[in-house]
Amino acid sequence: MPVTLPAALHRLRDAAADLTLGSGCPGCRTPGWGLCEACRRQLPSGAHLVERPGWTQMPPVAACGWYREPLSSIVIAHKDDGAWQLAGLLGGLLGQAVGGLNPAECAHVLLVPVPSDPAAVRRRGYDHSSALAKAAGRRLGLGVRPLLQRARAAADQVGRGRDDRLRAQQGTMVAAAGASAALIVTDDVVTTGSTMSEAVRALRAAGYLVRGAAVVCDTPRWATPR
């Protein structure tokens, strides 16, 4: 089939972007501008409930997709590679996860992002967790409040098992005092669930009603079927 002129021009543009700027799709690194159509077609829709061992006291937690390619590379590009323009796209997926929770209980809530590590924010020049919560809030018409902050840094979790990660996260967050508003905690990825558990604990300790939690993607390695 002959290539149409517009398609040929698009390919020339993408090749030029790759040569001059090193530009490529954040999902598969195909030369071009932004997310390619192949990766866009693989983005998840809807939501599923997340479960982890020992989550007996947790509210419902929902994820839009799984931490697999191309979504995993898109999340990394947004968080670590300066692709801040992806906040809108990922915020839309986070909004789908929020929609996967009980609609009756989550219609008039505030979104509370899990606090990013301050050192990481300074290094990146960007708070990815806050950006995703704000993007989701705009889509859903919900307010966003940064009620959580880090009381201390958690120990490095690379190579640790789930129990060690839970112990490392305990007491690392505090929540600002305020009215007993209904909240949904948000983040980009849930792995062992230790960070989310600590966020919920801190908010409940400050008197807030945590209706649920939502993330862009769930990590298959740690997933436990509900």
N, C-alpha and C positions, 0 to 999 in steps of 0.2 A: 504494500500500500504506500503510495507516495506521501511524503511528509509535507504537510501544509506549511505555508509561509509563517503563520503565527507560531506554530510549534517549533519550527527551525529557529526563529528569532528568540524564543524562550530558551532554547538550548544554547545558543550563542551567548545570551545574557548570563546564563548560569555558569558557562565555562569561563567567561570573562571575570565574573565575580570570584570564582575559585582561583584564577591566576593572579588577580590583582589584590584581592583581600583575604584569600584563604577562606572564603565563605562557603558554608555547606549546611545541609540539613542537620539540625541538632539530634535527630533520631537515628540517621544512618550515615551521615557525613557525605551523602551525594552532593556534588557541587551545585550550588544554587542559593537562592534567597529564602530564608525561612524554612518552615516545615514542608517537606515534599508531599505530594498527593498520596504516594504509597504509604508513608508513615501516618498521614492524617486518617487514611481509611482504617488503620489498625488501632486507632484510639478507642478506648472502652466507652460504653454507654451504660447508664443505669448504675447500680450499686449492689454490693453484697455485704453481709454482716461479717465482722471480724471476731475471732475468738482466740484466746491464748490460755494456756494452762494457768490456773490460779487466779483467774479474773472473776471470782465469785462476787466481789463487791463493785465491779465496774458497771457503768451504764452501757447501753448499746453503743457499739462502735461500728461505723460503716466505712467502706472503701469503695472507690469507683473502679479501680483496676488492679492489676498485679504488677509487681516490680520486675518486669521483664522487658526485653527490647520490643519496640523502640521506646516505650514509656520510661524505662529506667534511665536511658541516655538523655531523654528530654528533661527529666527531673534533675539530673546531674548538671546538664548544661545551664539550667536556670540557677541552680544553687552555687555552683563552683566555677563555671566558665564565663560568667558575665552576660549570659543570654537573658537579660532582664525582661526583654519583650515577650517572653513566654509566660509571664505572670497571668495574663488574661486567659490564655488557653488552659493552663493548669488550674487557674481559679475556677474556670467553668467546670472542670472535672471534679474539683473539690465541692462545688455547688451541687453536683449530682450526688455525691456521697452524702451531703447534708440532707438532700431530698430522699435518700434511702432510709432515713430514720423515721420515727413515728411522726407523720405530718401534723397530727393534732397537738402533739406536745412540743413541736419545734417551729410553730408558726410565728411566735413572738419571742424569740430568744436573741441573745447576743453571741456573736462568735468571738472566741478567745484563742488567739494563736499561742501555741507552745513557744516559749521564748527561745530565740536562737542564742547560741553561746556568744557573749559580748566580744571575745577575742576574734571569733570567726566573722562577726559583723564588721569589725574594724578592718580586718584583712580584706574582706570582699568589698567593703563600702556599700553594703546592701543587706537588708534584713529580709531574706526570702520568705520566712514563715509569715511575717506580718503582711508582706505583699500579696501572698496567696489568699490570706483571710480577707483582706480588703477587696480583692478581685471577686471572690465568692460572695462577699456581702453586697457588693454593688449589683451583682446578677440576681440575688435573692431578695434584695430590699431589706437586709438585716444589718443592724449595727455591729461594729467591731470595737472591742475594748481590750487593750493590752494590759490585762489585770495581773498577769504572771511575770515574775522576774527571777533570775537566777540568784539564789542565796550564796551559792558557791559552785565551782566547776566540778563536774563529775569526772571521775577517773576515766582514763582511756578505755573504751569498751571493745576495741578490736581484739578478737580472739577469745573474748570472755563468753562463758555460757550464760543462760538466761538468769539463773539465780545470782550469779556474780553481778550481772548488769542491774538487776533489781536492787541489790544492796548498794551498788555504786550510785544509783540515782536517788536513793532515799534521802530526804531532807535537802535536796538541791534547789527547790523552788519555794517561793512564798507568793501569796496573793495579796493584792491591795485590799484594804478594808472597804466595805461598801454595802449597799442594800443587797438583800437576798434575791438577786435577779436570777432568772433561768438562763443557763449558758450551754453552748456547745463548744467543746475544745477542738481545735483544728491543727493539722500538721501535714507535711508532705508525704511522709512514709511512716508506717508502723513496722517495726522489726520484732523484737522480743515483746514489746509492749511496756517495757520498763519506764520509758520517758512519759508515755501517756498516762500510766498509772500514777506517777509522781505528780503530774499536772492536775489530775482529778483529785488526788489527796490534798494538795495545797489549796485548791479552790473550795473543797468541802470544809477544810479546817477553818477557812475564813468566813464560812456561813453561806456560801453560794449553793444554789441548786443546779447540779450538773445533769442536764437532760440526756446528753450523749456526747459522742466524739466522732469526728470525720477526718478522713485522710484521702489524699489523692490515690495512693496505692498501698497494697498489702504485700508483704514479703512471703513468697511461697515457702521458703525454708522453715519459717517459724509458724506457719498457718496450722490451725487446728480446726477441723470441720465443726461447725455448730450443730 
